């Protein structure tokens, strides 16, 4: 069996490792257009629940990655300076480049041919399976009909790093001279953090960001979040204002071509599931091929049938979360505890019972707020 994988992101590297481990006699090649040790972005974050699948399915890789991660227990909502903590939700993070280096080493350790600085030429005649793991702008999707649609969310965001750390994953909402902005930020090493800034299209346009240079954009963003950064500097890495793409494919496979990761679907960064979905796609595809004894057509049908319902559920939750962020400025008009409750329930996945079990301190604070609000209303 000969397998070509296009893209050396988490999805491509991990599926290459899994398939070569399962089929030692197979030739597995990963082609990546970028040089080795080069990537965009800064850190990636996982919830503890999102890492459970890796520990269960591949404890060796789990153990290779986890010691390099930053870990914390709470999420903080910083609503115009009022901080509310959501307890009981563990998170882990790692530098994206470091994760790719670890996964590259795993792939090479089992004999995968990992080729960086190599453009895919589209000539796959000698391969039995071609896996598109090359992201939102996938070239593999151009080589077969997957029924692809892409739409752009209205909000603008820009992805920076910064040279300070934060105790928890934090959402900082700010009213500024230019309008309302939000920053998603979390540490991914002992000295550095990811810092994603978001605003709506109207605020972005009025601020004239389209005409600013990269350095001027950084200067303005540092000013807007000066109280959060506390003297830290923002760092760029292919950092440009963009709109989040919502990608959907009617078909996951066509002939010997199959998609995984961001080539197949996108999940809004506000629920931190993009890399998780990519790794889980890899596990599911490898299992389907194993269970079909290497029968590729049968395996691809099985992969989609078993995996699509799970992905659809997570992507739907991500879309609900994204819609909440599209109107975060309206939520900022609420009292902080009301906004916090709206935030927690934004994806529609957490009921009162689960929230009380998972985050008792947060729920106790929310109960106190509601009681005080009720008493104040009665007095009036």
Secondary structure as GFF3:
##gff-version 3
##sequence-region A 1 380
A	DSSP	beta_strand	2	6	.	.	.	ID=ss1
A	DSSP	alpha_helix	10	22	.	.	.	ID=ss2
A	DSSP	beta_strand	27	31	.	.	.	ID=ss3
A	DSSP	beta_strand	43	47	.	.	.	ID=ss4
A	DSSP	alpha_helix	48	57	.	.	.	ID=ss5
A	DSSP	alpha_helix	59	66	.	.	.	ID=ss6
A	DSSP	beta_strand	70	72	.	.	.	ID=ss7
A	DSSP	beta_strand	75	79	.	.	.	ID=ss8
A	DSSP	beta_strand	82	86	.	.	.	ID=ss9
A	DSSP	beta_strand	91	95	.	.	.	ID=ss10
A	DSSP	alpha_helix	96	109	.	.	.	ID=ss11
A	DSSP	beta_strand	113	115	.	.	.	ID=ss12
A	DSSP	beta_strand	129	132	.	.	.	ID=ss13
A	DSSP	three_ten_helix	140	142	.	.	.	ID=ss14
A	DSSP	beta_strand	148	162	.	.	.	ID=ss15
A	DSSP	beta_strand	169	176	.	.	.	ID=ss16
A	DSSP	beta_strand	179	187	.	.	.	ID=ss17
A	DSSP	beta_strand	193	199	.	.	.	ID=ss18
A	DSSP	alpha_helix	201	206	.	.	.	ID=ss19
A	DSSP	three_ten_helix	209	211	.	.	.	ID=ss20
A	DSSP	alpha_helix	214	224	.	.	.	ID=ss21
A	DSSP	alpha_helix	226	229	.	.	.	ID=ss22
A	DSSP	beta_strand	234	235	.	.	.	ID=ss23
A	DSSP	beta_strand	242	249	.	.	.	ID=ss24
A	DSSP	beta_strand	253	254	.	.	.	ID=ss25
A	DSSP	beta_strand	257	259	.	.	.	ID=ss26
A	DSSP	three_ten_helix	261	263	.	.	.	ID=ss27
A	DSSP	three_ten_helix	269	271	.	.	.	ID=ss28
A	DSSP	alpha_helix	274	291	.	.	.	ID=ss29
A	DSSP	alpha_helix	296	326	.	.	.	ID=ss30
A	DSSP	alpha_helix	328	331	.	.	.	ID=ss31
A	DSSP	alpha_helix	336	344	.	.	.	ID=ss32
A	DSSP	alpha_helix	352	358	.	.	.	ID=ss33
A	DSSP	alpha_helix	360	379	.	.	.	ID=ss34
###
